[in-house]
Amino acid sequence: LVPLPCRSDHLYLHFSMLALSRPARLAWRSLRINTELCNLRKELRIRRFHLTRECHSSKELPSATIRGPITWMSFGLSVVSGFGVLLYVRKLRKEKDQKAEQEREKSLGKPAIGGPFTLVDQDGKTKTERDFLGKWTIFYFGFTHCPDICPEELEKLTNVIDDLDKLEKSSRTIQQIQPVFISVDPERDTPAAIKEYLTDFHPRIIGLTGSTEAVGQATKAYRVYVSKGPADEDNDYIVDHSIIMYLVNPEGVCAEFYGQNKSKDEIVASIANHMLQRRSEERF
């Protein structure tokens, strides 16, 4: 059989009128096959044409458009920016809470503990409250002629420092603390006397003294009760005073105070907790 043309509607009509003999049936099948092949070729040409246009148009588009609207980089930037916004909101909330707490303390009239002072250490060097900024400090007020309480408290302070130093080696949160002994008996506690007195305790303790007015300013700033007793025939006397240790943070603000009834372990735990809380606040 000769291949029939693709468009042969007259042949379809012609074969429908003829009796379907075997040769006619074969011709009819051949015609159908040729027609289907023509349609397939036409469809393939159309698809190839569209694919070619899409390829040319995609080459002209930016690479970001080909990859789609969301990429790993954009997703990562979204996560980082969202986390930054969260931290900023938390910071604003913290500052708002701190300001509200300060206003509340002002309205309640909470007494301020600590303040400026100018004293002299055991080596004769001038020391002010600014010299202790940037570090944790613990202050204790006493005098070198104290018969029992001051030595006991300074011994407890020495043990506190030793325990904190051990914690510092095993934890990044715990920082070295600076102990300070301030005399409430400036008439007898000279720098030399304080230096000799402190040799029995922790070597890092700084001893401070000064004039009666300078010591009075320091005791008043920390609200320390001081009362000089009567002198005996040997001009010996006892100074009654508050038995308190003051924990001061690196900003120079009194964070906590510990009375005589506080044990060494309780003081260590309290100081470590304050340092941990401050470190967590600095991170956020």
KEKE-3310 file (N, C-alpha, C; in steps of 0.2 Angstrom, whole numbers, plus 5000, padded with zeros to 4 digits):
npx = (5004:5002:5008:4996:4990:4991:4979:4965:4951:4941:4945:4941:4928:4926:4930:4921:4910:4913:4913:4919:4931:4945:4957:4953:4951:4964:4969:4962:4966:4980:4978:4973:4984:4994:4988:4988:5002:5005:4999:5005:5018:5016:5012:5024:5032:5026:5028:5042:5045:5039:5047:5060:5058:5056:5068:5077:5071:5073:5087:5089:5084:5087:5098:5092:5079:5077:5080:5070:5058:5062:5077:5091:5099:5091:5082:5090:5094:5082:5079:5090:5088:5075:5078:5087:5078:5070:5079:5081:5069:5068:5078:5073:5062:5068:5075:5064:5058:5068:5069:5056:5057:5067:5060:5050:5057:5061:5049:5046:5056:5068:5083:5099:5114:5131:5143:5153:5170:5186:5201:5215:5227:5235:5248:5250:5244:5232:5215:5200:5182:5181:5192:5188:5179:5172:5175:5170:5167:5170:5166:5171:5169:5179:5190:5207:5210:5200:5194:5188:5177:5180:5192:5186:5177:5184:5192:5182:5179:5191:5190:5179:5184:5193:5186:5178:5188:5192:5180:5181:5191:5185:5174:5167:5159:5160:5169:5185:5185:5187:5192:5190:5195:5189:5194:5186:5192:5200:5210:5219:5222:5233:5241:5252:5249:5237:5242:5251:5242:5233:5241:5238:5228:5219:5229:5225:5217:5213:5217:5210:5211:5210:5208:5198:5186:5186:5185:5173:5164:5164:5159:5146:5141:5139:5131:5135:5135:5143:5151:5161:5168:5171:5187:5200:5211:5223:5221:5214:5201:5185:5177:5161:5152:5143:5141:5144:5145:5148:5142:5147:5144:5152:5148:5148:5137:5128:5125:5121:5121:5128:5125:5132:5127:5126:5133:5149:5147:5134:5136:5145:5137:5128:5135:5140:5128:5124:5134:5131:5118:5121:5129:5121:5112:5120:5122:5110)
npy = (4994:5011:5025:5034:5051:5063:5071:5065:5065:5062:5049:5042:5043:5036:5023:5019:5017:5006:4989:4980:4972:4960:4966:4979:4981:4981:4992:5002:5001:5004:5017:5023:5021:5029:5041:5043:5043:5055:5064:5062:5066:5080:5084:5082:5091:5103:5103:5103:5115:5124:5120:5124:5138:5140:5137:5147:5158:5156:5157:5170:5175:5180:5170:5169:5169:5157:5147:5148:5156:5155:5151:5143:5152:5164:5158:5156:5169:5174:5167:5171:5185:5185:5179:5189:5199:5194:5194:5208:5212:5206:5212:5225:5223:5219:5230:5239:5232:5234:5248:5250:5243:5251:5263:5259:5256:5268:5274:5267:5270:5264:5261:5267:5259:5260:5271:5285:5286:5291:5284:5277:5264:5249:5250:5264:5270:5280:5276:5275:5273:5271:5263:5250:5247:5237:5225:5211:5214:5213:5220:5223:5230:5234:5233:5233:5230:5223:5210:5197:5195:5202:5195:5182:5184:5189:5177:5169:5176:5174:5160:5160:5166:5157:5146:5152:5154:5141:5137:5146:5141:5130:5134:5145:5155:5160:5173:5181:5188:5203:5206:5218:5226:5238:5250:5255:5262:5274:5281:5272:5263:5263:5263:5255:5247:5240:5233:5224:5217:5211:5201:5189:5184:5181:5184:5192:5202:5219:5232:5247:5263:5279:5297:5303:5309:5305:5291:5291:5296:5284:5274:5280:5280:5266:5264:5259:5255:5263:5265:5272:5265:5269:5274:5264:5265:5262:5268:5260:5254:5249:5247:5248:5241:5238:5221:5216:5210:5217:5214:5220:5224:5224:5236:5244:5244:5239:5223:5213:5209:5202:5196:5192:5180:5172:5158:5151:5143:5147:5160:5159:5152:5161:5172:5166:5163:5176:5180:5171:5175:5187:5185:5178:5188:5197:5190:5190)
npz = (5000:4997:5007:5014:5014:5028:5030:5025:5024:5014:5011:5022:5021:5009:5012:5021:5014:5006:5005:5019:5015:5017:5011:5012:5025:5030:5023:5030:5043:5041:5037:5049:5058:5051:5052:5067:5069:5062:5070:5082:5079:5076:5089:5096:5089:5093:5107:5108:5103:5113:5124:5120:5120:5133:5139:5133:5139:5152:5154:5153:5165:5182:5193:5206:5204:5197:5207:5215:5227:5241:5249:5256:5262:5263:5272:5283:5287:5290:5302:5310:5311:5317:5329:5334:5336:5346:5357:5358:5362:5374:5381:5381:5389:5401:5405:5407:5418:5427:5428:5433:5446:5452:5453:5461:5473:5476:5479:5490:5499:5501:5509:5504:5502:5504:5496:5491:5497:5504:5508:5516:5512:5519:5515:5514:5503:5494:5493:5485:5482:5469:5465:5466:5457:5444:5449:5460:5477:5494:5509:5526:5542:5556:5570:5575:5588:5593:5603:5601:5591:5579:5574:5573:5563:5552:5550:5546:5534:5527:5525:5517:5505:5501:5498:5487:5478:5475:5468:5457:5449:5444:5438:5426:5429:5442:5449:5454:5470:5479:5495:5508:5522:5533:5545:5560:5570:5569:5577:5583:5574:5563:5546:5547:5558:5554:5543:5550:5557:5548:5543:5549:5542:5527:5513:5502:5507:5508:5519:5526:5532:5540:5542:5556:5551:5538:5540:5546:5536:5527:5536:5538:5525:5522:5532:5545:5562:5575:5590:5602:5616:5634:5640:5649:5662:5656:5644:5635:5626:5620:5604:5599:5586:5571:5565:5551:5534:5518:5502:5487:5470:5453:5449:5459:5468:5482:5484:5493:5510:5525:5541:5557:5560:5549:5541:5535:5523:5519:5515:5505:5495:5493:5487:5476:5469:5466:5457:5447:5443:5438:5428:5419:5416:5409:5397:5391)
capx = (5000:5005:5006:4991:4992:4988:4973:4962:4944:4937:4946:4938:4921:4926:4931:4915:4905:4914:4912:4925:4935:4952:4962:4950:4952:4971:4970:4959:4971:4986:4976:4973:4991:4997:4985:4990:5009:5006:4997:5011:5024:5014:5012:5031:5035:5024:5031:5049:5045:5038:5053:5065:5056:5057:5075:5079:5069:5076:5094:5089:5081:5092:5098:5088:5072:5077:5080:5064:5058:5065:5083:5094:5102:5086:5079:5095:5094:5076:5080:5094:5084:5070:5082:5089:5072:5068:5084:5080:5062:5069:5082:5069:5058:5072:5076:5058:5057:5073:5067:5050:5060:5070:5054:5046:5062:5061:5043:5046:5061:5073:5089:5105:5120:5137:5144:5160:5175:5193:5205:5222:5228:5240:5254:5250:5241:5225:5210:5193:5177:5182:5197:5185:5174:5174:5176:5166:5171:5166:5168:5170:5171:5181:5196:5213:5210:5194:5197:5186:5172:5183:5196:5182:5173:5190:5194:5177:5180:5196:5188:5174:5188:5197:5181:5176:5194:5191:5175:5183:5195:5181:5168:5168:5154:5163:5175:5189:5182:5192:5190:5192:5194:5189:5194:5182:5195:5206:5215:5224:5223:5237:5242:5257:5246:5233:5246:5253:5236:5230:5245:5235:5222:5220:5234:5222:5213:5216:5215:5209:5210:5211:5206:5191:5181:5186:5182:5166:5161:5164:5154:5140:5139:5137:5126:5138:5134:5150:5151:5167:5167:5175:5194:5202:5217:5229:5219:5212:5194:5182:5173:5155:5150:5139:5145:5141:5149:5144:5144:5147:5145:5156:5146:5149:5131:5128:5121:5119:5125:5128:5126:5136:5123:5127:5139:5153:5144:5129:5139:5148:5132:5124:5139:5140:5122:5124:5138:5128:5113:5123:5132:5115:5109:5124:5121:5104)
capy = (5000:5018:5028:5039:5058:5064:5074:5062:5064:5059:5042:5039:5042:5031:5016:5018:5015:5000:4983:4979:4965:4960:4972:4986:4982:4982:4999:5006:5001:5008:5024:5025:5021:5035:5047:5044:5045:5062:5068:5062:5071:5087:5086:5082:5097:5109:5102:5105:5122:5127:5119:5129:5145:5141:5137:5153:5163:5154:5159:5177:5176:5179:5164:5168:5167:5150:5143:5149:5162:5153:5148:5141:5158:5168:5155:5157:5176:5175:5164:5175:5191:5183:5178:5196:5203:5191:5196:5215:5213:5204:5217:5231:5221:5219:5237:5241:5230:5237:5255:5249:5241:5257:5268:5256:5257:5276:5276:5264:5273:5259:5265:5266:5256:5262:5277:5288:5287:5291:5281:5275:5256:5247:5253:5271:5272:5282:5272:5277:5267:5270:5258:5244:5246:5232:5218:5210:5216:5212:5225:5221:5235:5232:5236:5228:5229:5219:5204:5191:5195:5203:5189:5177:5186:5189:5171:5166:5179:5170:5154:5161:5168:5151:5142:5155:5153:5134:5137:5150:5136:5125:5137:5152:5160:5163:5177:5182:5193:5207:5207:5224:5228:5245:5251:5260:5265:5277:5284:5268:5259:5266:5259:5250:5243:5236:5229:5219:5214:5207:5195:5182:5182:5180:5189:5197:5207:5226:5236:5254:5268:5287:5302:5302:5312:5300:5284:5292:5296:5278:5271:5283:5278:5259:5263:5255:5258:5264:5268:5271:5265:5273:5271:5263:5268:5261:5271:5255:5255:5244:5250:5244:5242:5233:5215:5215:5210:5220:5212:5225:5221:5228:5243:5248:5244:5234:5217:5209:5210:5196:5197:5187:5173:5168:5153:5152:5140:5151:5166:5157:5150:5168:5176:5162:5164:5183:5180:5167:5179:5193:5182:5176:5194:5200:5186:5192)
capz = (5000:4996:5013:5013:5017:5035:5030:5020:5026:5009:5011:5027:5019:5004:5015:5025:5009:5003:5009:5022:5013:5020:5009:5014:5033:5031:5022:5035:5049:5039:5037:5056:5060:5049:5055:5073:5069:5061:5076:5087:5076:5077:5096:5098:5087:5097:5114:5107:5102:5120:5128:5118:5122:5141:5140:5132:5144:5159:5154:5154:5172:5187:5197:5212:5202:5195:5213:5219:5232:5247:5249:5263:5265:5266:5278:5289:5288:5294:5309:5314:5312:5322:5336:5336:5338:5352:5362:5359:5366:5381:5384:5383:5395:5407:5407:5409:5424:5432:5430:5438:5452:5455:5455:5467:5479:5478:5482:5497:5503:5502:5510:5499:5506:5500:5493:5490:5502:5502:5514:5515:5513:5524:5512:5513:5496:5494:5490:5484:5480:5462:5464:5467:5452:5439:5452:5466:5483:5501:5514:5533:5546:5562:5572:5576:5595:5594:5606:5598:5586:5572:5572:5570:5556:5547:5549:5542:5528:5524:5522:5511:5499:5499:5494:5481:5474:5472:5463:5452:5445:5441:5434:5423:5432:5448:5448:5460:5474:5483:5502:5511:5530:5535:5552:5563:5575:5566:5582:5585:5568:5558:5541:5549:5563:5550:5539:5554:5560:5543:5541:5551:5538:5519:5510:5498:5511:5509:5525:5525:5537:5538:5548:5559:5547:5532:5542:5548:5530:5525:5540:5536:5518:5523:5538:5550:5568:5578:5596:5606:5623:5639:5640:5655:5665:5651:5638:5631:5625:5615:5599:5597:5579:5567:5563:5544:5528:5513:5495:5482:5463:5450:5447:5465:5471:5487:5481:5498:5516:5529:5548:5561:5561:5542:5541:5529:5517:5517:5512:5498:5491:5491:5483:5469:5466:5464:5451:5442:5441:5435:5421:5415:5414:5404:5391:5388)
cpx = (5004:5003:5001:4993:4988:4981:4969:4955:4940:4938:4942:4930:4920:4926:4924:4910:4907:4913:4919:4928:4942:4956:4959:4951:4959:4972:4968:4963:4977:4984:4976:4980:4995:4995:4988:4998:5009:5004:5002:5017:5022:5014:5019:5034:5033:5027:5039:5050:5044:5044:5059:5064:5058:5064:5078:5077:5072:5083:5094:5086:5087:5092:5094:5081:5072:5076:5074:5064:5061:5071:5086:5096:5097:5083:5084:5095:5087:5076:5084:5091:5079:5073:5084:5083:5070:5072:5083:5074:5064:5073:5078:5064:5062:5074:5070:5057:5062:5071:5061:5052:5063:5065:5051:5051:5062:5055:5042:5051:5066:5080:5095:5111:5126:5137:5152:5164:5182:5197:5212:5223:5234:5247:5255:5247:5234:5221:5203:5188:5178:5187:5194:5180:5177:5176:5171:5170:5166:5170:5167:5173:5173:5187:5201:5213:5204:5197:5194:5182:5176:5188:5192:5179:5179:5192:5188:5177:5185:5194:5183:5178:5191:5192:5179:5182:5194:5186:5177:5187:5191:5175:5170:5164:5157:5169:5179:5186:5188:5189:5194:5190:5195:5189:5189:5185:5202:5211:5220:5226:5227:5238:5247:5253:5241:5237:5249:5247:5233:5235:5243:5229:5224:5224:5231:5218:5217:5213:5215:5208:5210:5209:5199:5186:5181:5183:5174:5161:5159:5158:5147:5137:5136:5133:5128:5137:5141:5149:5157:5166:5172:5182:5196:5208:5223:5227:5216:5204:5191:5177:5167:5153:5146:5144:5142:5146:5145:5147:5142:5148:5150:5154:5146:5142:5131:5123:5118:5123:5123:5130:5131:5133:5124:5134:5143:5150:5138:5131:5142:5143:5128:5128:5139:5134:5121:5128:5135:5122:5115:5126:5126:5112:5113:5124:5115:5103)
cpy = (5006:5021:5034:5046:5058:5066:5070:5060:5061:5052:5039:5038:5037:5024:5014:5015:5008:4994:4982:4972:4966:4965:4979:4987:4984:4989:5003:5006:5005:5015:5027:5026:5027:5041:5048:5046:5052:5066:5068:5067:5078:5089:5086:5089:5103:5109:5105:5112:5126:5126:5123:5136:5145:5141:5143:5158:5162:5157:5167:5179:5176:5172:5163:5166:5160:5145:5144:5155:5161:5149:5147:5148:5163:5165:5156:5164:5177:5173:5169:5182:5190:5182:5185:5200:5201:5194:5204:5216:5211:5209:5223:5229:5221:5226:5241:5239:5233:5244:5255:5248:5247:5262:5265:5257:5264:5277:5273:5266:5268:5262:5262:5264:5257:5269:5279:5288:5288:5290:5279:5267:5255:5249:5260:5274:5274:5277:5275:5271:5266:5264:5251:5242:5241:5225:5217:5211:5215:5216:5222:5227:5232:5236:5231:5226:5225:5212:5198:5191:5196:5198:5184:5178:5186:5182:5167:5169:5176:5164:5154:5163:5162:5147:5145:5154:5146:5134:5141:5145:5131:5128:5144:5157:5163:5167:5179:5188:5196:5208:5214:5225:5235:5246:5256:5263:5268:5280:5279:5264:5263:5261:5253:5245:5238:5231:5223:5214:5209:5201:5188:5180:5181:5186:5194:5202:5214:5229:5243:5257:5275:5291:5300:5304:5307:5293:5285:5293:5289:5274:5274:5281:5271:5258:5259:5259:5258:5268:5267:5271:5269:5269:5269:5267:5267:5264:5266:5255:5250:5249:5246:5246:5236:5227:5213:5215:5212:5217:5217:5222:5226:5235:5247:5248:5238:5229:5213:5210:5204:5197:5191:5180:5169:5164:5155:5149:5144:5157:5164:5155:5157:5172:5172:5163:5171:5183:5177:5171:5184:5191:5181:5183:5197:5196:5188:5199)
cpz = (5000:5003:5011:5016:5024:5034:5024:5022:5021:5009:5016:5025:5014:5007:5019:5020:5006:5008:5012:5021:5017:5018:5012:5022:5034:5029:5027:5041:5047:5040:5044:5059:5058:5051:5062:5074:5067:5066:5081:5085:5077:5084:5098:5096:5091:5104:5113:5107:5109:5124:5126:5120:5130:5142:5139:5137:5150:5159:5155:5161:5177:5191:5203:5210:5200:5201:5217:5224:5238:5246:5256:5266:5267:5272:5284:5291:5292:5301:5313:5316:5317:5329:5339:5339:5345:5358:5363:5363:5373:5384:5386:5389:5401:5409:5409:5416:5429:5433:5434:5445:5456:5457:5461:5474:5481:5482:5489:5501:5505:5503:5506:5504:5501:5497:5493:5497:5500:5508:5511:5516:5518:5521:5511:5507:5497:5490:5490:5482:5473:5460:5464:5462:5447:5442:5458:5472:5489:5506:5521:5537:5553:5565:5575:5584:5597:5597:5603:5592:5579:5570:5569:5564:5551:5545:5544:5535:5524:5521:5516:5505:5497:5495:5487:5476:5471:5467:5457:5447:5441:5437:5432:5425:5438:5447:5455:5464:5478:5490:5504:5518:5531:5542:5554:5569:5573:5571:5583:5578:5562:5552:5543:5554:5559:5546:5544:5556:5554:5541:5544:5547:5531:5517:5505:5501:5511:5515:5523:5531:5535:5544:5551:5555:5541:5534:5543:5541:5527:5529:5539:5530:5518:5529:5543:5557:5572:5584:5600:5613:5628:5639:5648:5657:5660:5644:5633:5631:5620:5610:5597:5590:5576:5564:5556:5539:5522:5506:5490:5475:5459:5448:5454:5469:5476:5485:5487:5504:5521:5536:5551:5561:5554:5543:5534:5522:5514:5513:5505:5493:5488:5486:5476:5466:5463:5457:5446:5439:5436:5428:5416:5412:5408:5397:5387:5388)
residu = (LEU:VAL:PRO:LEU:PRO:CYS:ARG:SER:ASP:HIS:LEU:TYR:LEU:HIS:PHE:SER:MET:LEU:ALA:LEU:SER:ARG:PRO:ALA:ARG:LEU:ALA:TRP:ARG:SER:LEU:ARG:ILE:ASN:THR:GLU:LEU:CYS:ASN:LEU:ARG:LYS:GLU:LEU:ARG:ILE:ARG:ARG:PHE:HIS:LEU:THR:ARG:GLU:CYS:HIS:SER:SER:LYS:GLU:LEU:PRO:SER:ALA:THR:ILE:ARG:GLY:PRO:ILE:THR:TRP:MET:SER:PHE:GLY:LEU:SER:VAL:VAL:SER:GLY:PHE:GLY:VAL:LEU:LEU:TYR:VAL:ARG:LYS:LEU:ARG:LYS:GLU:LYS:ASP:GLN:LYS:ALA:GLU:GLN:GLU:ARG:GLU:LYS:SER:LEU:GLY:LYS:PRO:ALA:ILE:GLY:GLY:PRO:PHE:THR:LEU:VAL:ASP:GLN:ASP:GLY:LYS:THR:LYS:THR:GLU:ARG:ASP:PHE:LEU:GLY:LYS:TRP:THR:ILE:PHE:TYR:PHE:GLY:PHE:THR:HIS:CYS:PRO:ASP:ILE:CYS:PRO:GLU:GLU:LEU:GLU:LYS:LEU:THR:ASN:VAL:ILE:ASP:ASP:LEU:ASP:LYS:LEU:GLU:LYS:SER:SER:ARG:THR:ILE:GLN:GLN:ILE:GLN:PRO:VAL:PHE:ILE:SER:VAL:ASP:PRO:GLU:ARG:ASP:THR:PRO:ALA:ALA:ILE:LYS:GLU:TYR:LEU:THR:ASP:PHE:HIS:PRO:ARG:ILE:ILE:GLY:LEU:THR:GLY:SER:THR:GLU:ALA:VAL:GLY:GLN:ALA:THR:LYS:ALA:TYR:ARG:VAL:TYR:VAL:SER:LYS:GLY:PRO:ALA:ASP:GLU:ASP:ASN:ASP:TYR:ILE:VAL:ASP:HIS:SER:ILE:ILE:MET:TYR:LEU:VAL:ASN:PRO:GLU:GLY:VAL:CYS:ALA:GLU:PHE:TYR:GLY:GLN:ASN:LYS:SER:LYS:ASP:GLU:ILE:VAL:ALA:SER:ILE:ALA:ASN:HIS:MET:LEU:GLN:ARG:ARG:SER:GLU:GLU:ARG:PHE)
# end
